[in-house]
Amino acid sequence: MTAIDPPRALLFDVFGTVVDWRTSIAREVAAVTAAQVDSLAFADRWRSLYQPAMEQVRSGARPFTRLDVLHLESLRIVLSEFDVRIPEPSIVALNLAWHRLAPWPDSVTGIGRLKSKFVVAPLSNGNISLLLDMAKNAGIPWDVILGAEPARAYKPLPDAYLRTADILGLRPEQCMMVAAHNSDLMAAGDCGFRTAFVSRPREYGPAQTEDSVPQSDWTYSVHSITELATALHC
């Protein structure tokens, strides 16, 4: 395979790249808590516990644990911090809000176009049932659900990328990581993947500064998944 050959598979980060987690979570928090709290602040705090929870797994401090479980543990912490008391069934139902995240406006159309030429799949830290429910709810046309759970490793550990490529029977250079986060692309690039940066300047709200622009010479840098489809002649 030469440098000019196209990739075989496009593997997508999901939270923030394909779906708008912040406003989706805030909307469900507001509904469940009857607007008792600042729902955007609640969503931001819940998300802030995402990396620390996974780091316990990445470091070997605990065995591989599905993201649904980590999310539920984090939710209980945030409910306590915000002094929100809701029944246990409501807590469990709110945790499943991550299964119902809304896509960015370009995501479904763009991935559908890319699917005509490439294998398209998530390479997300979300567990399989979460990503499957999300895809069914949002109409995301994945070819297969991949990521941390089948790889048994959370990004940005190399195994998360390399085992995913191996599951597909592909070499790393035959895969392209598509993400709105420079750190994700750096880790994938270090594993030999090609890279595509998709700008999502409002993932964390109007005051976002992190990941607002590409911070390296990625294979592609675009403003939408539909723009990436055009760049890849789909």
Contacts in CASP RR format, 6 or more apart in sequence:
PFRMAT RR
TARGET T0000
AUTHOR 0000-0000-0000
METHOD contacts of the structure
MODEL  1
MTAIDPPRALLFDVFGTVVDWRTSIAREVAAVTAAQVDSLAFADRWRSLY
QPAMEQVRSGARPFTRLDVLHLESLRIVLSEFDVRIPEPSIVALNLAWHR
LAPWPDSVTGIGRLKSKFVVAPLSNGNISLLLDMAKNAGIPWDVILGAEP
ARAYKPLPDAYLRTADILGLRPEQCMMVAAHNSDLMAAGDCGFRTAFVSR
PREYGPAQTEDSVPQSDWTYSVHSITELATALHC
1 171 0 8 1.000
1 173 0 8 1.000
1 174 0 8 1.000
6 117 0 8 1.000
6 118 0 8 1.000
6 232 0 8 1.000
7 118 0 8 1.000
7 173 0 8 1.000
7 174 0 8 1.000
7 175 0 8 1.000
7 176 0 8 1.000
7 194 0 8 1.000
8 118 0 8 1.000
8 119 0 8 1.000
8 168 0 8 1.000
8 170 0 8 1.000
8 174 0 8 1.000
8 175 0 8 1.000
9 118 0 8 1.000
9 119 0 8 1.000
9 120 0 8 1.000
9 121 0 8 1.000
9 165 0 8 1.000
9 168 0 8 1.000
9 170 0 8 1.000
9 174 0 8 1.000
9 175 0 8 1.000
9 176 0 8 1.000
10 114 0 8 1.000
10 118 0 8 1.000
10 119 0 8 1.000
10 120 0 8 1.000
10 121 0 8 1.000
10 175 0 8 1.000
10 176 0 8 1.000
10 178 0 8 1.000
10 196 0 8 1.000
11 121 0 8 1.000
11 122 0 8 1.000
11 123 0 8 1.000
11 146 0 8 1.000
11 161 0 8 1.000
11 164 0 8 1.000
11 175 0 8 1.000
11 176 0 8 1.000
11 177 0 8 1.000
11 178 0 8 1.000
11 188 0 8 1.000
11 193 0 8 1.000
12 18 0 8 1.000
12 111 0 8 1.000
12 120 0 8 1.000
12 121 0 8 1.000
12 122 0 8 1.000
12 123 0 8 1.000
12 124 0 8 1.000
12 177 0 8 1.000
12 178 0 8 1.000
12 179 0 8 1.000
13 122 0 8 1.000
13 123 0 8 1.000
13 124 0 8 1.000
13 155 0 8 1.000
13 177 0 8 1.000
13 178 0 8 1.000
13 179 0 8 1.000
13 180 0 8 1.000
13 181 0 8 1.000
13 184 0 8 1.000
14 122 0 8 1.000
14 124 0 8 1.000
14 126 0 8 1.000
14 131 0 8 1.000
14 134 0 8 1.000
15 21 0 8 1.000
15 101 0 8 1.000
15 124 0 8 1.000
15 125 0 8 1.000
15 126 0 8 1.000
16 104 0 8 1.000
16 180 0 8 1.000
16 181 0 8 1.000
16 200 0 8 1.000
16 203 0 8 1.000
17 178 0 8 1.000
17 179 0 8 1.000
17 180 0 8 1.000
17 181 0 8 1.000
17 198 0 8 1.000
17 200 0 8 1.000
18 103 0 8 1.000
18 104 0 8 1.000
18 107 0 8 1.000
18 111 0 8 1.000
18 122 0 8 1.000
18 140 0 8 1.000
18 225 0 8 1.000
19 101 0 8 1.000
19 102 0 8 1.000
19 103 0 8 1.000
19 104 0 8 1.000
19 107 0 8 1.000
19 134 0 8 1.000
19 138 0 8 1.000
20 101 0 8 1.000
20 102 0 8 1.000
20 103 0 8 1.000
20 104 0 8 1.000
20 203 0 8 1.000
21 43 0 8 1.000
21 47 0 8 1.000
21 98 0 8 1.000
21 101 0 8 1.000
21 203 0 8 1.000
22 40 0 8 1.000
22 43 0 8 1.000
22 44 0 8 1.000
22 47 0 8 1.000
22 203 0 8 1.000
22 204 0 8 1.000
22 205 0 8 1.000
23 40 0 8 1.000
23 43 0 8 1.000
23 102 0 8 1.000
24 97 0 8 1.000
24 100 0 8 1.000
24 101 0 8 1.000
24 102 0 8 1.000
25 39 0 8 1.000
25 42 0 8 1.000
25 43 0 8 1.000
25 46 0 8 1.000
25 47 0 8 1.000
25 97 0 8 1.000
25 98 0 8 1.000
25 101 0 8 1.000
26 39 0 8 1.000
26 40 0 8 1.000
26 42 0 8 1.000
26 43 0 8 1.000
27 39 0 8 1.000
28 94 0 8 1.000
28 97 0 8 1.000
28 100 0 8 1.000
29 37 0 8 1.000
29 39 0 8 1.000
29 42 0 8 1.000
29 43 0 8 1.000
29 94 0 8 1.000
29 97 0 8 1.000
30 39 0 8 1.000
32 86 0 8 1.000
32 90 0 8 1.000
32 93 0 8 1.000
32 94 0 8 1.000
33 39 0 8 1.000
33 42 0 8 1.000
33 84 0 8 1.000
33 86 0 8 1.000
36 84 0 8 1.000
37 82 0 8 1.000
37 84 0 8 1.000
40 205 0 8 1.000
42 78 0 8 1.000
42 82 0 8 1.000
44 204 0 8 1.000
45 78 0 8 1.000
45 81 0 8 1.000
45 82 0 8 1.000
46 71 0 8 1.000
46 74 0 8 1.000
46 75 0 8 1.000
46 78 0 8 1.000
49 74 0 8 1.000
49 77 0 8 1.000
49 78 0 8 1.000
50 70 0 8 1.000
50 71 0 8 1.000
50 74 0 8 1.000
50 125 0 8 1.000
53 70 0 8 1.000
53 71 0 8 1.000
53 73 0 8 1.000
53 74 0 8 1.000
54 67 0 8 1.000
54 70 0 8 1.000
54 125 0 8 1.000
54 154 0 8 1.000
56 62 0 8 1.000
57 63 0 8 1.000
57 64 0 8 1.000
57 65 0 8 1.000
57 70 0 8 1.000
57 154 0 8 1.000
58 153 0 8 1.000
58 154 0 8 1.000
58 157 0 8 1.000
64 149 0 8 1.000
64 152 0 8 1.000
64 153 0 8 1.000
66 126 0 8 1.000
66 127 0 8 1.000
66 149 0 8 1.000
67 98 0 8 1.000
67 125 0 8 1.000
67 126 0 8 1.000
67 127 0 8 1.000
67 130 0 8 1.000
67 148 0 8 1.000
67 149 0 8 1.000
68 95 0 8 1.000
68 98 0 8 1.000
68 127 0 8 1.000
68 129 0 8 1.000
68 130 0 8 1.000
71 95 0 8 1.000
71 98 0 8 1.000
72 91 0 8 1.000
72 92 0 8 1.000
72 95 0 8 1.000
75 91 0 8 1.000
75 94 0 8 1.000
75 95 0 8 1.000
76 91 0 8 1.000
79 85 0 8 1.000
79 86 0 8 1.000
79 91 0 8 1.000
86 94 0 8 1.000
96 133 0 8 1.000
98 126 0 8 1.000
98 130 0 8 1.000
98 134 0 8 1.000
99 129 0 8 1.000
99 130 0 8 1.000
99 133 0 8 1.000
99 134 0 8 1.000
99 137 0 8 1.000
100 133 0 8 1.000
100 134 0 8 1.000
100 137 0 8 1.000
101 134 0 8 1.000
101 138 0 8 1.000
102 138 0 8 1.000
103 138 0 8 1.000
103 139 0 8 1.000
103 140 0 8 1.000
104 200 0 8 1.000
104 224 0 8 1.000
104 225 0 8 1.000
106 224 0 8 1.000
106 225 0 8 1.000
106 226 0 8 1.000
106 227 0 8 1.000
107 138 0 8 1.000
107 140 0 8 1.000
107 225 0 8 1.000
108 138 0 8 1.000
108 139 0 8 1.000
108 140 0 8 1.000
108 141 0 8 1.000
109 225 0 8 1.000
109 226 0 8 1.000
110 224 0 8 1.000
110 225 0 8 1.000
110 226 0 8 1.000
110 228 0 8 1.000
110 229 0 8 1.000
110 234 0 8 1.000
111 120 0 8 1.000
111 140 0 8 1.000
111 141 0 8 1.000
111 142 0 8 1.000
111 225 0 8 1.000
112 120 0 8 1.000
112 141 0 8 1.000
112 229 0 8 1.000
113 226 0 8 1.000
113 229 0 8 1.000
113 234 0 8 1.000
114 120 0 8 1.000
114 225 0 8 1.000
114 228 0 8 1.000
114 229 0 8 1.000
114 232 0 8 1.000
114 234 0 8 1.000
115 141 0 8 1.000
115 143 0 8 1.000
116 234 0 8 1.000
117 232 0 8 1.000
117 233 0 8 1.000
117 234 0 8 1.000
118 232 0 8 1.000
118 234 0 8 1.000
119 143 0 8 1.000
119 144 0 8 1.000
119 168 0 8 1.000
120 141 0 8 1.000
120 142 0 8 1.000
120 143 0 8 1.000
121 142 0 8 1.000
121 143 0 8 1.000
121 144 0 8 1.000
121 145 0 8 1.000
121 146 0 8 1.000
121 147 0 8 1.000
121 164 0 8 1.000
121 168 0 8 1.000
122 131 0 8 1.000
122 142 0 8 1.000
122 145 0 8 1.000
122 146 0 8 1.000
122 147 0 8 1.000
123 146 0 8 1.000
123 147 0 8 1.000
123 155 0 8 1.000
123 160 0 8 1.000
123 161 0 8 1.000
123 164 0 8 1.000
123 177 0 8 1.000
123 188 0 8 1.000
124 131 0 8 1.000
124 147 0 8 1.000
124 148 0 8 1.000
125 147 0 8 1.000
125 148 0 8 1.000
125 154 0 8 1.000
125 155 0 8 1.000
125 160 0 8 1.000
126 147 0 8 1.000
126 148 0 8 1.000
126 149 0 8 1.000
127 148 0 8 1.000
127 149 0 8 1.000
128 145 0 8 1.000
128 149 0 8 1.000
128 150 0 8 1.000
131 142 0 8 1.000
131 145 0 8 1.000
131 147 0 8 1.000
132 145 0 8 1.000
134 140 0 8 1.000
135 141 0 8 1.000
135 142 0 8 1.000
135 145 0 8 1.000
144 168 0 8 1.000
146 164 0 8 1.000
146 167 0 8 1.000
146 168 0 8 1.000
147 160 0 8 1.000
147 164 0 8 1.000
148 154 0 8 1.000
148 155 0 8 1.000
148 160 0 8 1.000
150 163 0 8 1.000
150 164 0 8 1.000
150 167 0 8 1.000
151 159 0 8 1.000
151 160 0 8 1.000
151 163 0 8 1.000
151 164 0 8 1.000
151 167 0 8 1.000
152 159 0 8 1.000
152 163 0 8 1.000
153 159 0 8 1.000
153 160 0 8 1.000
153 163 0 8 1.000
154 160 0 8 1.000
155 161 0 8 1.000
155 184 0 8 1.000
155 187 0 8 1.000
156 183 0 8 1.000
156 184 0 8 1.000
156 186 0 8 1.000
156 187 0 8 1.000
157 187 0 8 1.000
158 187 0 8 1.000
158 190 0 8 1.000
158 191 0 8 1.000
161 172 0 8 1.000
161 175 0 8 1.000
161 177 0 8 1.000
161 187 0 8 1.000
161 188 0 8 1.000
161 191 0 8 1.000
161 193 0 8 1.000
162 172 0 8 1.000
162 191 0 8 1.000
164 175 0 8 1.000
165 171 0 8 1.000
165 172 0 8 1.000
165 174 0 8 1.000
165 175 0 8 1.000
165 191 0 8 1.000
165 193 0 8 1.000
168 175 0 8 1.000
172 191 0 8 1.000
172 192 0 8 1.000
172 193 0 8 1.000
173 192 0 8 1.000
173 193 0 8 1.000
173 194 0 8 1.000
175 188 0 8 1.000
175 193 0 8 1.000
175 194 0 8 1.000
176 193 0 8 1.000
176 194 0 8 1.000
176 195 0 8 1.000
176 196 0 8 1.000
176 219 0 8 1.000
177 184 0 8 1.000
177 185 0 8 1.000
177 188 0 8 1.000
177 189 0 8 1.000
177 193 0 8 1.000
177 194 0 8 1.000
177 195 0 8 1.000
177 196 0 8 1.000
178 196 0 8 1.000
178 198 0 8 1.000
178 225 0 8 1.000
178 228 0 8 1.000
179 185 0 8 1.000
179 188 0 8 1.000
179 195 0 8 1.000
179 196 0 8 1.000
179 197 0 8 1.000
179 198 0 8 1.000
180 197 0 8 1.000
180 198 0 8 1.000
180 199 0 8 1.000
180 200 0 8 1.000
180 203 0 8 1.000
180 211 0 8 1.000
181 211 0 8 1.000
182 197 0 8 1.000
182 211 0 8 1.000
182 214 0 8 1.000
182 215 0 8 1.000
182 216 0 8 1.000
185 195 0 8 1.000
185 196 0 8 1.000
185 197 0 8 1.000
185 216 0 8 1.000
185 218 0 8 1.000
186 216 0 8 1.000
188 195 0 8 1.000
189 195 0 8 1.000
194 219 0 8 1.000
195 216 0 8 1.000
195 218 0 8 1.000
195 219 0 8 1.000
195 220 0 8 1.000
196 218 0 8 1.000
196 219 0 8 1.000
196 220 0 8 1.000
196 221 0 8 1.000
196 222 0 8 1.000
196 228 0 8 1.000
197 214 0 8 1.000
197 218 0 8 1.000
197 220 0 8 1.000
197 221 0 8 1.000
197 222 0 8 1.000
198 222 0 8 1.000
198 223 0 8 1.000
198 224 0 8 1.000
198 225 0 8 1.000
198 228 0 8 1.000
199 212 0 8 1.000
199 213 0 8 1.000
199 214 0 8 1.000
199 221 0 8 1.000
199 222 0 8 1.000
199 223 0 8 1.000
199 224 0 8 1.000
200 211 0 8 1.000
201 208 0 8 1.000
201 212 0 8 1.000
202 208 0 8 1.000
203 211 0 8 1.000
204 210 0 8 1.000
214 221 0 8 1.000
220 228 0 8 1.000
220 231 0 8 1.000
220 232 0 8 1.000
222 228 0 8 1.000
222 231 0 8 1.000
END
